[in-house]
Amino acid sequence: MARKRQIDPAFFSDEVISSLSLEAAFLYIGLWCFADDAGNIDASAGQWRLRVFPGRAGVSTEEVRKWQQELEKTERIIRYTVGGKWY
């Protein structure tokens, strides 16, 4: 279930966030709404596309995968497996 979250103004001047593409930063913000209170969320790029970019026909799963990699590279997300499923 989606949750209402607030964005700290410091987010916008964070060095690492500033190095991301705008799309990756937007995806990161969107994930806060869908992750559980501990920050866990399934790692499916297709699900992320449907949740964060609904109705945006120009956004592909491949693009979301690319933005996932940006977030992972900057350690804004950390992927892990449990029972063979990626989170």
Biopython code that builds the backbone (N, CA, C, O; Angstrom):
import numpy as np
from Bio.PDB.StructureBuilder import StructureBuilder

atoms = [
    (1, "MET", "N", (0.833, -1.180, 0.000)),
    (1, "MET", "CA", (0.000, 0.000, 0.000)),
    (1, "MET", "C", (0.883, 1.251, 0.000)),
    (1, "MET", "O", (1.854, 1.330, 0.752)),
    (2, "ALA", "N", (0.550, 2.201, -0.824)),
    (2, "ALA", "CA", (1.318, 3.439, -0.900)),
    (2, "ALA", "C", (1.155, 4.245, 0.383)),
    (2, "ALA", "O", (0.107, 4.206, 1.029)),
    (3, "ARG", "N", (2.199, 4.968, 0.737)),
    (3, "ARG", "CA", (2.196, 5.787, 1.943)),
    (3, "ARG", "C", (2.555, 7.219, 1.580)),
    (3, "ARG", "O", (3.262, 7.462, 0.603)),
    (4, "LYS", "N", (2.066, 8.160, 2.371)),
    (4, "LYS", "CA", (2.461, 9.552, 2.190)),
    (4, "LYS", "C", (3.793, 9.745, 2.882)),
    (4, "LYS", "O", (3.953, 9.368, 4.042)),
    (5, "ARG", "N", (4.744, 10.324, 2.186)),
    (5, "ARG", "CA", (6.070, 10.594, 2.733)),
    (5, "ARG", "C", (6.407, 12.055, 2.485)),
    (5, "ARG", "O", (5.837, 12.685, 1.595)),
    (6, "GLN", "N", (7.313, 12.584, 3.256)),
    (6, "GLN", "CA", (7.763, 13.960, 3.062)),
    (6, "GLN", "C", (9.200, 13.954, 2.548)),
    (6, "GLN", "O", (9.988, 13.071, 2.886)),
    (7, "ILE", "N", (9.525, 14.934, 1.741)),
    (7, "ILE", "CA", (10.878, 15.059, 1.212)),
    (7, "ILE", "C", (11.594, 16.158, 1.981)),
    (7, "ILE", "O", (11.141, 17.302, 2.020)),
    (8, "ASP", "N", (12.706, 15.801, 2.587)),
    (8, "ASP", "CA", (13.529, 16.777, 3.295)),
    (8, "ASP", "C", (14.136, 17.718, 2.255)),
    (8, "ASP", "O", (14.666, 17.248, 1.249)),
    (9, "PRO", "N", (14.073, 19.035, 2.471)),
    (9, "PRO", "CA", (14.658, 19.968, 1.501)),
    (9, "PRO", "C", (16.138, 19.697, 1.213)),
    (9, "PRO", "O", (16.624, 20.032, 0.133)),
    (10, "ALA", "N", (16.849, 19.104, 2.150)),
    (10, "ALA", "CA", (18.263, 18.788, 1.938)),
    (10, "ALA", "C", (18.460, 17.763, 0.818)),
    (10, "ALA", "O", (19.553, 17.648, 0.263)),
    (11, "PHE", "N", (17.409, 17.027, 0.492)),
    (11, "PHE", "CA", (17.469, 16.043, -0.590)),
    (11, "PHE", "C", (17.986, 16.684, -1.875)),
    (11, "PHE", "O", (18.809, 16.098, -2.578)),
    (12, "PHE", "N", (17.507, 17.876, -2.176)),
    (12, "PHE", "CA", (17.798, 18.513, -3.454)),
    (12, "PHE", "C", (19.231, 19.020, -3.570)),
    (12, "PHE", "O", (19.722, 19.227, -4.680)),
    (13, "SER", "N", (19.902, 19.222, -2.454)),
    (13, "SER", "CA", (21.285, 19.681, -2.513)),
    (13, "SER", "C", (22.284, 18.575, -2.156)),
    (13, "SER", "O", (23.483, 18.831, -2.048)),
    (14, "ASP", "N", (21.792, 17.359, -1.976)),
    (14, "ASP", "CA", (22.671, 16.222, -1.684)),
    (14, "ASP", "C", (23.566, 15.953, -2.888)),
    (14, "ASP", "O", (23.091, 15.872, -4.021)),
    (15, "GLU", "N", (24.874, 15.815, -2.632)),
    (15, "GLU", "CA", (25.847, 15.614, -3.714)),
    (15, "GLU", "C", (25.548, 14.382, -4.560)),
    (15, "GLU", "O", (25.608, 14.435, -5.788)),
    (16, "VAL", "N", (25.231, 13.284, -3.903)),
    (16, "VAL", "CA", (24.978, 12.045, -4.638)),
    (16, "VAL", "C", (23.691, 12.171, -5.454)),
    (16, "VAL", "O", (23.662, 11.786, -6.623)),
    (17, "ILE", "N", (22.646, 12.698, -4.860)),
    (17, "ILE", "CA", (21.382, 12.877, -5.580)),
    (17, "ILE", "C", (21.588, 13.796, -6.778)),
    (17, "ILE", "O", (21.040, 13.555, -7.854)),
    (18, "SER", "N", (22.385, 14.858, -6.588)),
    (18, "SER", "CA", (22.648, 15.797, -7.683)),
    (18, "SER", "C", (23.394, 15.154, -8.840)),
    (18, "SER", "O", (23.345, 15.655, -9.963)),
    (19, "SER", "N", (24.084, 14.048, -8.579)),
    (19, "SER", "CA", (24.827, 13.360, -9.646)),
    (19, "SER", "C", (23.937, 12.420, -10.454)),
    (19, "SER", "O", (24.333, 11.960, -11.525)),
    (20, "LEU", "N", (22.739, 12.132, -9.951)),
    (20, "LEU", "CA", (21.813, 11.221, -10.647)),
    (20, "LEU", "C", (21.087, 11.938, -11.778)),
    (20, "LEU", "O", (20.971, 13.164, -11.783)),
    (21, "SER", "N", (20.607, 11.166, -12.721)),
    (21, "SER", "CA", (19.710, 11.741, -13.725)),
    (21, "SER", "C", (18.423, 12.141, -13.013)),
    (21, "SER", "O", (18.109, 11.600, -11.952)),
    (22, "LEU", "N", (17.679, 13.079, -13.584)),
    (22, "LEU", "CA", (16.411, 13.499, -12.974)),
    (22, "LEU", "C", (15.449, 12.322, -12.846)),
    (22, "LEU", "O", (14.716, 12.211, -11.863)),
    (23, "GLU", "N", (15.457, 11.446, -13.846)),
    (23, "GLU", "CA", (14.553, 10.292, -13.820)),
    (23, "GLU", "C", (14.892, 9.346, -12.678)),
    (23, "GLU", "O", (13.994, 8.844, -12.003)),
    (24, "ALA", "N", (16.182, 9.098, -12.456)),
    (24, "ALA", "CA", (16.593, 8.217, -11.357)),
    (24, "ALA", "C", (16.234, 8.850, -10.016)),
    (24, "ALA", "O", (15.787, 8.149, -9.108)),
    (25, "ALA", "N", (16.420, 10.147, -9.878)),
    (25, "ALA", "CA", (16.061, 10.837, -8.635)),
    (25, "ALA", "C", (14.547, 10.759, -8.409)),
    (25, "ALA", "O", (14.100, 10.538, -7.283)),
    (26, "PHE", "N", (13.763, 10.940, -9.465)),
    (26, "PHE", "CA", (12.300, 10.843, -9.359)),
    (26, "PHE", "C", (11.886, 9.424, -8.972)),
    (26, "PHE", "O", (10.996, 9.235, -8.143)),
    (27, "LEU", "N", (12.530, 8.440, -9.572)),
    (27, "LEU", "CA", (12.254, 7.041, -9.233)),
    (27, "LEU", "C", (12.550, 6.795, -7.757)),
    (27, "LEU", "O", (11.768, 6.142, -7.067)),
    (28, "TYR", "N", (13.666, 7.310, -7.276)),
    (28, "TYR", "CA", (14.060, 7.150, -5.880)),
    (28, "TYR", "C", (12.995, 7.724, -4.943)),
    (28, "TYR", "O", (12.622, 7.089, -3.957)),
    (29, "ILE", "N", (12.513, 8.916, -5.254)),
    (29, "ILE", "CA", (11.453, 9.525, -4.450)),
    (29, "ILE", "C", (10.202, 8.653, -4.500)),
    (29, "ILE", "O", (9.559, 8.414, -3.478)),
    (30, "GLY", "N", (9.864, 8.181, -5.698)),
    (30, "GLY", "CA", (8.677, 7.332, -5.848)),
    (30, "GLY", "C", (8.761, 6.055, -5.041)),
    (30, "GLY", "O", (7.751, 5.584, -4.519)),
    (31, "LEU", "N", (9.955, 5.488, -4.931)),
    (31, "LEU", "CA", (10.120, 4.246, -4.175)),
    (31, "LEU", "C", (9.774, 4.429, -2.709)),
    (31, "LEU", "O", (9.290, 3.497, -2.066)),
    (32, "TRP", "N", (10.014, 5.621, -2.169)),
    (32, "TRP", "CA", (9.681, 5.873, -0.763)),
    (32, "TRP", "C", (8.195, 5.650, -0.495)),
    (32, "TRP", "O", (7.808, 5.232, 0.597)),
    (33, "CYS", "N", (7.376, 5.928, -1.490)),
    (33, "CYS", "CA", (5.926, 5.786, -1.315)),
    (33, "CYS", "C", (5.472, 4.330, -1.308)),
    (33, "CYS", "O", (4.421, 4.010, -0.752)),
    (34, "PHE", "N", (6.248, 3.459, -1.914)),
    (34, "PHE", "CA", (5.828, 2.069, -2.075)),
    (34, "PHE", "C", (6.621, 1.072, -1.239)),
    (34, "PHE", "O", (6.178, -0.061, -1.050)),
    (35, "ALA", "N", (7.779, 1.472, -0.738)),
    (35, "ALA", "CA", (8.568, 0.591, 0.125)),
    (35, "ALA", "C", (7.893, 0.499, 1.493)),
    (35, "ALA", "O", (7.165, 1.403, 1.902)),
    (36, "ASP", "N", (8.146, -0.599, 2.188)),
    (36, "ASP", "CA", (7.582, -0.717, 3.542)),
    (36, "ASP", "C", (8.355, 0.204, 4.487)),
    (36, "ASP", "O", (9.308, 0.870, 4.081)),
    (37, "ASP", "N", (7.935, 0.230, 5.742)),
    (37, "ASP", "CA", (8.546, 1.157, 6.699)),
    (37, "ASP", "C", (10.032, 0.906, 6.930)),
    (37, "ASP", "O", (10.743, 1.804, 7.381)),
    (38, "ALA", "N", (10.508, -0.291, 6.631)),
    (38, "ALA", "CA", (11.934, -0.609, 6.764)),
    (38, "ALA", "C", (12.694, -0.325, 5.466)),
    (38, "ALA", "O", (13.908, -0.519, 5.405)),
    (39, "GLY", "N", (11.987, 0.135, 4.428)),
    (39, "GLY", "CA", (12.634, 0.467, 3.158)),
    (39, "GLY", "C", (12.720, -0.684, 2.180)),
    (39, "GLY", "O", (13.411, -0.572, 1.167)),
    (40, "ASN", "N", (12.046, -1.780, 2.448)),
    (40, "ASN", "CA", (12.093, -2.953, 1.569)),
    (40, "ASN", "C", (11.025, -2.865, 0.486)),
    (40, "ASN", "O", (9.903, -2.420, 0.724)),
    (41, "ILE", "N", (11.405, -3.301, -0.703)),
    (41, "ILE", "CA", (10.467, -3.335, -1.827)),
    (41, "ILE", "C", (10.983, -4.371, -2.830)),
    (41, "ILE", "O", (12.192, -4.565, -2.956)),
    (42, "ASP", "N", (10.076, -5.030, -3.536)),
    (42, "ASP", "CA", (10.523, -5.989, -4.547)),
    (42, "ASP", "C", (11.346, -5.249, -5.590)),
    (42, "ASP", "O", (11.117, -4.065, -5.838)),
    (43, "ALA", "N", (12.294, -5.933, -6.195)),
    (43, "ALA", "CA", (13.238, -5.290, -7.118)),
    (43, "ALA", "C", (12.811, -5.353, -8.583)),
    (43, "ALA", "O", (13.634, -5.132, -9.471)),
    (44, "SER", "N", (11.563, -5.646, -8.844)),
    (44, "SER", "CA", (11.083, -5.779, -10.209)),
    (44, "SER", "C", (10.988, -4.417, -10.903)),
    (44, "SER", "O", (10.187, -3.569, -10.510)),
    (45, "ALA", "N", (11.808, -4.215, -11.932)),
    (45, "ALA", "CA", (11.774, -2.962, -12.695)),
    (45, "ALA", "C", (10.395, -2.749, -13.317)),
    (45, "ALA", "O", (9.920, -1.617, -13.411)),
    (46, "GLY", "N", (9.763, -3.827, -13.735)),
    (46, "GLY", "CA", (8.422, -3.716, -14.309)),
    (46, "GLY", "C", (7.411, -3.208, -13.302)),
    (46, "GLY", "O", (6.569, -2.373, -13.632)),
    (47, "GLN", "N", (7.487, -3.705, -12.078)),
    (47, "GLN", "CA", (6.582, -3.234, -11.027)),
    (47, "GLN", "C", (6.879, -1.779, -10.663)),
    (47, "GLN", "O", (5.962, -0.992, -10.430)),
    (48, "TRP", "N", (8.156, -1.430, -10.616)),
    (48, "TRP", "CA", (8.516, -0.042, -10.306)),
    (48, "TRP", "C", (7.961, 0.897, -11.371)),
    (48, "TRP", "O", (7.471, 1.983, -11.063)),
    (49, "ARG", "N", (8.043, 0.462, -12.635)),
    (49, "ARG", "CA", (7.507, 1.294, -13.734)),
    (49, "ARG", "C", (6.016, 1.513, -13.562)),
    (49, "ARG", "O", (5.522, 2.631, -13.706)),
    (50, "LEU", "N", (5.301, 0.437, -13.251)),
    (50, "LEU", "CA", (3.850, 0.540, -13.089)),
    (50, "LEU", "C", (3.457, 1.393, -11.887)),
    (50, "LEU", "O", (2.455, 2.107, -11.935)),
    (51, "ARG", "N", (4.229, 1.325, -10.822)),
    (51, "ARG", "CA", (3.899, 2.065, -9.604)),
    (51, "ARG", "C", (4.293, 3.541, -9.686)),
    (51, "ARG", "O", (3.502, 4.419, -9.339)),
    (52, "VAL", "N", (5.502, 3.807, -10.139)),
    (52, "VAL", "CA", (6.033, 5.172, -10.093)),
    (52, "VAL", "C", (5.715, 5.967, -11.354)),
    (52, "VAL", "O", (5.590, 7.190, -11.299)),
    (53, "PHE", "N", (5.585, 5.286, -12.482)),
    (53, "PHE", "CA", (5.338, 5.969, -13.755)),
    (53, "PHE", "C", (4.044, 5.490, -14.417)),
    (53, "PHE", "O", (4.061, 5.188, -15.610)),
    (54, "PRO", "N", (2.936, 5.410, -13.701)),
    (54, "PRO", "CA", (1.701, 4.926, -14.330)),
    (54, "PRO", "C", (1.210, 5.919, -15.396)),
    (54, "PRO", "O", (1.254, 7.133, -15.201)),
    (55, "GLY", "N", (0.762, 5.394, -16.480)),
    (55, "GLY", "CA", (0.220, 6.253, -17.531)),
    (55, "GLY", "C", (1.268, 6.981, -18.360)),
    (55, "GLY", "O", (0.912, 7.790, -19.216)),
    (56, "ARG", "N", (2.532, 6.721, -18.134)),
    (56, "ARG", "CA", (3.591, 7.357, -18.936)),
    (56, "ARG", "C", (4.089, 6.340, -19.951)),
    (56, "ARG", "O", (5.022, 5.578, -19.697)),
    (57, "ALA", "N", (3.448, 6.354, -21.088)),
    (57, "ALA", "CA", (3.728, 5.359, -22.123)),
    (57, "ALA", "C", (5.180, 5.385, -22.586)),
    (57, "ALA", "O", (5.692, 4.362, -23.039)),
    (58, "GLY", "N", (5.848, 6.516, -22.486)),
    (58, "GLY", "CA", (7.222, 6.632, -22.971)),
    (58, "GLY", "C", (8.269, 6.027, -22.050)),
    (58, "GLY", "O", (9.442, 5.950, -22.415)),
    (59, "VAL", "N", (7.861, 5.596, -20.858)),
    (59, "VAL", "CA", (8.817, 5.027, -19.902)),
    (59, "VAL", "C", (8.794, 3.509, -20.036)),
    (59, "VAL", "O", (7.762, 2.875, -19.820)),
    (60, "SER", "N", (9.933, 2.935, -20.391)),
    (60, "SER", "CA", (10.018, 1.487, -20.572)),
    (60, "SER", "C", (10.639, 0.819, -19.353)),
    (60, "SER", "O", (11.303, 1.467, -18.544)),
    (61, "THR", "N", (10.417, -0.474, -19.235)),
    (61, "THR", "CA", (11.027, -1.258, -18.161)),
    (61, "THR", "C", (12.542, -1.208, -18.268)),
    (61, "THR", "O", (13.231, -1.199, -17.248)),
    (62, "GLU", "N", (13.073, -1.175, -19.485)),
    (62, "GLU", "CA", (14.522, -1.110, -19.686)),
    (62, "GLU", "C", (15.085, 0.199, -19.121)),
    (62, "GLU", "O", (16.159, 0.209, -18.519)),
    (63, "GLU", "N", (14.354, 1.301, -19.317)),
    (63, "GLU", "CA", (14.802, 2.581, -18.762)),
    (63, "GLU", "C", (14.799, 2.535, -17.238)),
    (63, "GLU", "O", (15.734, 3.011, -16.594)),
    (64, "VAL", "N", (13.747, 1.962, -16.669)),
    (64, "VAL", "CA", (13.669, 1.844, -15.210)),
    (64, "VAL", "C", (14.828, 0.995, -14.702)),
    (64, "VAL", "O", (15.419, 1.304, -13.668)),
    (65, "ARG", "N", (15.154, -0.068, -15.424)),
    (65, "ARG", "CA", (16.293, -0.911, -15.054)),
    (65, "ARG", "C", (17.591, -0.086, -15.046)),
    (65, "ARG", "O", (18.427, -0.246, -14.157)),
    (66, "LYS", "N", (17.749, 0.787, -16.033)),
    (66, "LYS", "CA", (18.927, 1.658, -16.114)),
    (66, "LYS", "C", (18.970, 2.597, -14.904)),
    (66, "LYS", "O", (20.041, 2.815, -14.338)),
    (67, "TRP", "N", (17.827, 3.154, -14.501)),
    (67, "TRP", "CA", (17.772, 4.052, -13.353)),
    (67, "TRP", "C", (18.000, 3.279, -12.050)),
    (67, "TRP", "O", (18.589, 3.799, -11.103)),
    (68, "GLN", "N", (17.524, 2.030, -12.017)),
    (68, "GLN", "CA", (17.812, 1.154, -10.871)),
    (68, "GLN", "C", (19.317, 1.017, -10.707)),
    (68, "GLN", "O", (19.842, 1.109, -9.598)),
    (69, "GLN", "N", (20.007, 0.796, -11.822)),
    (69, "GLN", "CA", (21.461, 0.625, -11.786)),
    (69, "GLN", "C", (22.157, 1.897, -11.300)),
    (69, "GLN", "O", (23.150, 1.822, -10.576)),
    (70, "GLU", "N", (21.641, 3.062, -11.696)),
    (70, "GLU", "CA", (22.193, 4.327, -11.200)),
    (70, "GLU", "C", (22.071, 4.395, -9.678)),
    (70, "GLU", "O", (23.021, 4.751, -8.980)),
    (71, "LEU", "N", (20.888, 4.048, -9.180)),
    (71, "LEU", "CA", (20.645, 4.098, -7.738)),
    (71, "LEU", "C", (21.498, 3.084, -6.992)),
    (71, "LEU", "O", (21.984, 3.353, -5.894)),
    (72, "GLU", "N", (21.675, 1.925, -7.595)),
    (72, "GLU", "CA", (22.495, 0.886, -6.977)),
    (72, "GLU", "C", (23.979, 1.298, -6.971)),
    (72, "GLU", "O", (24.682, 1.100, -5.980)),
    (73, "LYS", "N", (24.434, 1.866, -8.075)),
    (73, "LYS", "CA", (25.831, 2.287, -8.203)),
    (73, "LYS", "C", (26.187, 3.351, -7.164)),
    (73, "LYS", "O", (27.310, 3.373, -6.659)),
    (74, "THR", "N", (25.237, 4.233, -6.843)),
    (74, "THR", "CA", (25.467, 5.296, -5.867)),
    (74, "THR", "C", (25.075, 4.859, -4.450)),
    (74, "THR", "O", (25.092, 5.656, -3.512)),
    (75, "GLU", "N", (24.725, 3.586, -4.317)),
    (75, "GLU", "CA", (24.338, 2.978, -3.037)),
    (75, "GLU", "C", (23.118, 3.639, -2.395)),
    (75, "GLU", "O", (22.977, 3.650, -1.172)),
    (76, "ARG", "N", (22.240, 4.187, -3.233)),
    (76, "ARG", "CA", (20.971, 4.709, -2.732)),
    (76, "ARG", "C", (19.981, 3.563, -2.548)),
    (76, "ARG", "O", (19.043, 3.659, -1.757)),
    (77, "ILE", "N", (20.203, 2.477, -3.290)),
    (77, "ILE", "CA", (19.468, 1.233, -3.053)),
    (77, "ILE", "C", (20.492, 0.105, -2.958)),
    (77, "ILE", "O", (21.564, 0.164, -3.559)),
    (78, "ILE", "N", (20.143, -0.897, -2.207)),
    (78, "ILE", "CA", (20.984, -2.087, -2.079)),
    (78, "ILE", "C", (20.089, -3.279, -2.360)),
    (78, "ILE", "O", (19.134, -3.537, -1.627)),
    (79, "ARG", "N", (20.402, -4.005, -3.428)),
    (79, "ARG", "CA", (19.592, -5.174, -3.782)),
    (79, "ARG", "C", (20.093, -6.404, -3.041)),
    (79, "ARG", "O", (21.290, -6.570, -2.808)),
    (80, "TYR", "N", (19.142, -7.264, -2.676)),
    (80, "TYR", "CA", (19.466, -8.496, -1.957)),
    (80, "TYR", "C", (18.396, -9.535, -2.285)),
    (80, "TYR", "O", (17.328, -9.202, -2.800)),
    (81, "THR", "N", (18.695, -10.784, -1.983)),
    (81, "THR", "CA", (17.725, -11.853, -2.249)),
    (81, "THR", "C", (17.292, -12.519, -0.951)),
    (81, "THR", "O", (18.050, -12.622, 0.014)),
    (82, "VAL", "N", (16.048, -12.964, -0.970)),
    (82, "VAL", "CA", (15.489, -13.777, 0.117)),
    (82, "VAL", "C", (14.656, -14.858, -0.571)),
    (82, "VAL", "O", (13.719, -14.558, -1.310)),
    (83, "GLY", "N", (15.003, -16.087, -0.324)),
    (83, "GLY", "CA", (14.267, -17.203, -0.933)),
    (83, "GLY", "C", (14.236, -17.146, -2.444)),
    (83, "GLY", "O", (13.251, -17.547, -3.064)),
    (84, "GLY", "N", (15.319, -16.646, -3.047)),
    (84, "GLY", "CA", (15.406, -16.573, -4.498)),
    (84, "GLY", "C", (14.711, -15.362, -5.113)),
    (84, "GLY", "O", (14.726, -15.214, -6.335)),
    (85, "LYS", "N", (14.105, -14.496, -4.310)),
    (85, "LYS", "CA", (13.424, -13.311, -4.822)),
    (85, "LYS", "C", (14.251, -12.070, -4.499)),
    (85, "LYS", "O", (14.750, -11.919, -3.384)),
    (86, "TRP", "N", (14.395, -11.175, -5.496)),
    (86, "TRP", "CA", (15.166, -9.960, -5.333)),
    (86, "TRP", "C", (14.327, -8.857, -4.702)),
    (86, "TRP", "O", (13.157, -8.665, -5.034)),
    (87, "TYR", "N", (14.955, -8.147, -3.790)),
    (87, "TYR", "CA", (14.344, -6.979, -3.121)),
    (87, "TYR", "C", (15.312, -5.824, -3.200)),
    (87, "TYR", "O", (15.017, -4.735, -2.706)),
]
sb = StructureBuilder()
sb.init_structure("model")
sb.init_model(0)
sb.init_chain("A")
sb.init_seg("    ")
for serial, (resi, resn, name, xyz) in enumerate(atoms, 1):
    if name == "N":
        sb.init_residue(resn, " ", resi, " ")
    sb.init_atom(name, np.array(xyz, "f"), 0.0, 1.0, " ", f" {name:<3s}", serial, name[0])
structure = sb.get_structure()
